[in-house]
C-alpha cells in the first residue's frame, strides 16, 4: 500500500476538527501508514474456517440481583441542593 500522504492526513485531521502541527502531520503520516499496512496484511489471512464470533470470551452476568429498598424522601434529596423550586433541582437553562 502506498504511504499515506500529508494531504490525506490533513484531510482526516480536518474531518476530526484537529489542529495539527507540521511535525504531528509528518509523524501521523508515518504511523497511520504503518497501521494501514498492518491491516492490509490481516486482510490477506484466510479466515474461511473460523466461525464468526461477537465475543471472544465467555460472558457472564456480574451484576448483583435487584433489591427493593426505600428511596430518599424529597426533602432529603433536595437538602444540599444549591437551588430548588417546587420540589425539583433548579438549574440554569442550557440553550444552544
N, C-alpha and C positions, 0 to 999 in steps of 0.2 A: 504494500500500500504506500502511496506517496505521502511524504511528510505533510503534516497539516501546516498550511501557510499562515503567515502572520495576519493576513486579511481575514482568513477564516476564524482565527482566534479573536480578532477584533469584532467580527460579526457576532460570534457567540457571546462575547462579553457585553455587547450592546443589547442583545436579547435578554440577558440576565441583569441588565442595568448595573454592570460592574465597571468601575473606573480603574483601569489597569495602567501601570507604568510601562515604559518600553522594556525594562528588564523583566517584568512579570509576563509581558506578552511573549518574549523570547523563551522564557522558562516554561510557560504553559504550552507553547507550541511544541516543545520537545516532549514534555510529559504527556500531553494528550495524544501525540503521535505514537508514543510507546504504548499507551493504553489501547489505542485502535489497532496497533499491530498485534498485541496480545489477543484481542477479541477476534481478529482475523484467524489466528492460529486455532482458537477454540472452535470457530465455525467449521474448520476442516475435520473435526473429530466425528467419527461415526457413532451416533447415539441411537441407531435404529433398534438395538437390542435392549435399550434401557427404558423401562416403563416411565411414563411421566409422573412426577411427584409434585405435590403442592407444598409438602413439608418434609424435611429430611430427618427430623427427629420425631419420636412419638409425642403426641400431645396428651396432656392430662390436665384435668381441672385442678388448679392450685388455689382456687378461691375458697374462702370459708363459707359455710352454709348461712343463709339469711336468717337473721333473728329479729323478731319484732321487739323493739324497745321503745319506751316513751320518748317523744321528741321534746325539744325545748319549748317552754312557754313563750309566747310572743314577747313579753316583757324581758325575758332572759336573753332572747335572741337580739333584741334591739338595745340592750343595756349599755353596750360600749360603742354604739353607732355614733359617729360624729354629727350626723343629721338624720332625722327621721320625720316622716309625715304620714299621718293617717294609717299607722301600723305597718309602714314599709320603710326600707332604707331610702333615704333621699340622696340622689347623686346628681352631678352636673350632667346636663344633656350632651350627648355626643352626636353631632350632626356633620355629615360630610357632603 
